[in-house]
Amino acid sequence: QVLSKMESRMRATINQKLTEMGERERLKEILRARLTECGWKDQMKAHCKEVIKEKGLEHVTVDDLVVEITPKGRALVPDSVKKDLLHRIRGFLAQHAT
């Protein structure tokens, strides 16, 4: 549990640094573009339509949809996209180490 507290603090610090320097927004834009390029966005849109068709539009809330599609959405992100993002974050942190 000590590690998880330390991990949480470290994540918060990294997030703060990324946000303060505008890098977080830039990374989000890159991620959006990469996910669109690889077809992830279209796959997720199709999955949403399947879920809505299956359950019926009047029986699905946005919250239900988010809960339903999040695991698949995470699983469908290509490893190359994850690795690229991690590489960019590490590069940023190396450049701005204090």
Beta strands, then each sheet from edge to edge (+ up, - down):
end
